[in-house]
């Protein structure tokens, strides 16, 4: 029987050393996943990029099947996360205009205002998760989508259930969270249909009603995907980035002295910081394919570990160290290929704005207590981040 994956419980922001050995000796290896049995684990940069970019590895073929995976649930059909080819292109076209570089830059002044307002309200010391790193991206994605911010406690709880991995939430709890998110967005569709507003979700409803390019189910699932992805990943990446910099005083001082270096530093943080707790979404080979030194057969499942691929020494020498002067090149934090993250530019802008404001307003920031990290989640991040300045 293949070794059990994950190899160990995620330990804060540290990567299991097994990944380094696998990248060197066995970058495509057979393991047993928490759900669905055995599949291929891909840990090196080139092989990860190949799997993410090759259309012979299908996300759509995971729907409705008990495939090898990290989480109890597979995202249902009709989602942009589990579609291929023209179906995926159609869904992506409908929403991509909201995430262009130009549109995101138009959001920057509002993001700066939200940041200042949140930092103004903080006591000293404060839990930055509750007071800043979580409400900042939540506010932005709520305003972009047209989701009421006052509902955040409810949808954050449902999102936690959906994002859970083994040992956190049961399959029944994960399904309960998804069911409640589904009901929430079904009601929001009806509300936006009756009372359109100037937001992305109203535009998607109009596309459904007038151009018939979205089914009702696709419309609901689009809302769920954009809301959950739009706050979970950025909130945790921001908290993880602050922790990473505070644990490396030289890096913190480097950015205090040269704020213009923040955009480059963000790219290095995206490369260096492991955001996922393990392997990502499964893909199914639609034919026999050679991946590295391994012959993958049609029907086999492959899961890539982006955080390991980004530490590949053959691509990023000295990759186990944070180097804010590094020319990062192409990291894989946002994926690659047709499923490259739609919100990559939004996430980058939010990280630039948030880190610049924290450095400017809290130059003496330091941890006031040890950090406790989330357990049993697809995404790594602090539960609390209590700091003083």
Helices and strands as residue ranges (DSSP letters): E 3-4, H 18-25, E 28-33, E 37-42, H 45-53, E 57-58, G 60-62, G 80-82, H 85-96, G 97-99, H 101-120, E 126-127, H 128-128, I 129-133, H 134-145, G 149-151, H 152-162, H 171-194, H 200-206, I 207-211, H 216-246, H 249-257, G 259-261, H 262-272, E 283-285, E 289-291, E 294-296, E 301-304, H 306-309, G 337-339, H 344-361, E 366-367, E 372-373, E 382-384, E 386-388
